[in-house]
Amino acid sequence: MKEIIILVHGYDNDKSNNPNSLCLNDMIPIMSEFMDIIIITTTMKDSYFYQRKGNVDIHYIPLEIKFNGKYNFKKWGTQVIDLVSRKKLINEKSKMLNISFPFDILRVGLKIKKKYPELYWVIYELDPFTYNSILRFQKIAFVYRFLLESNVFRHSNKILLTHELMAQYSNNLLNRYKLKFKDIGIPILKITNNNNNVGENIDLI
């Protein structure tokens, strides 16, 4: 059976409290029929804990809040990489799926990909980063965000997108990666595009 490692922010089964982790929770029942799943996620609890449900292993790693009120994803990422290495979670059958937003999840995934170059890496982008109009200093930091996202996209093997992002990215500077793009909609809304969605195209992961 295939094995997939999933990095996602704020996953807690059906108690997940953000749209991206809720989307993942909607995907899990279908995915678990075809593959063993290892989820590595954030938690606001004080210490690491582990949960197993069927063939789904969930590792909860604490996400600290820095003095300025921002999440310390750098420290979280270091702990993720340590967990992956220490428990030898990656083998020749493994693939990795990272769900963004926040973009920090993809930056952690990039570090793992560079550590394990043969690992097949899939990105599922549910929110824009380079072209996100609500981020601070949107115009000033555009080039910086574009370089960060381009680096992530360049190292990935496949990029899953919502309908809206598929249309947007196909007509902007990110279209240089269009051969990696796959439109799968949003699982939680049960949206399909030309009869394509995560459940019906599980093999794309």
Salt bridges, closest charged atoms under 4 A:
ASP26 OD2 - LYS190 NZ 3.09
ASP57 OD1 - ARG52 NH1 2.29
GLU64 OE2 - LYS75 NZ 2.66
ASP82 OD2 - ARG86 NE 3.24
ASP183 OD1 - HIS163 ND1 2.67
